[in-house]
């Protein structure tokens, strides 16, 4: 594989697109569902989709946002794993066959980590509501938090009314948004992501199995969440890693539990069989240096926050070239993570991936006399 890097002094805007040249890719499988998406985790490329932006009931896949918020609060120290969470009557599950439950006793408690497992593995509506009340005071306020988080991560076709996914007017999401949420869970909540692959969880003497059938039959599958209501049909968000490549699939509105598993297998086999992920440049490593004016350092190291990756048909990832485009006359102070340009990868003249180019290490402003000298240098350089 051939990589070429060039550095220029101006920022040139372009739009990323993926070209498959003359390679013939078999059509994705025809699936009996309302909507689906298959996404490459590293590049974010959508390999195939149907009605990916359609507003549909997500059922218990809603709980992925509930668990994501809990995970982020645990990681930030705003919750602790052993923090006791009370099961109020408003959240308590009375054993109805119409909903899934963790079965925390009324007025009993479970730790935040136990509640998280109850949400992810057992799909507990009671655990979801109890955590919503614990974090936000009531479920409605928590739903507002869910929508704020959805907006932050680019879920543009989603509106949450509750923390569980139980049917409610105006409660909807899309296959593309669910795939995006799954990508953030895997990336941002890596410490807690292994819970999504746990096959069973026992609480209060009651052992329940994970409803994701693929966890038992496909060793490459390690998450994420099932969902089902009469309105939504059978839904499933799945992540699978085979070798260096990870794919995310979302099925919405399949006719049966078996169908959602079978359709997911078909999509995964099609994706892994026909595509490959190429990591073109690693994250958080120096890709170039650039001069800095008025700084305590003469140069600054530049890199990317996330790995530069692309997804292409197998055998088409050759002769990728990269071009670094840096804003002219970088001036201190420069903050770590500040965007100062971008890196673009092309293959056969087509853009296949791009990322913002950022400052890897902050550069503080220099003293008065050093800045004065730089001003003089800049003045005379402008004369020639």
Order of alpha helices (4+ residues) and beta strands (2+ residues): beta-beta-beta-alpha-beta-beta-alpha-alpha-alpha-alpha-alpha-beta-beta-alpha-beta-beta-beta-alpha-beta-beta-beta-beta-beta-beta-beta-beta-alpha
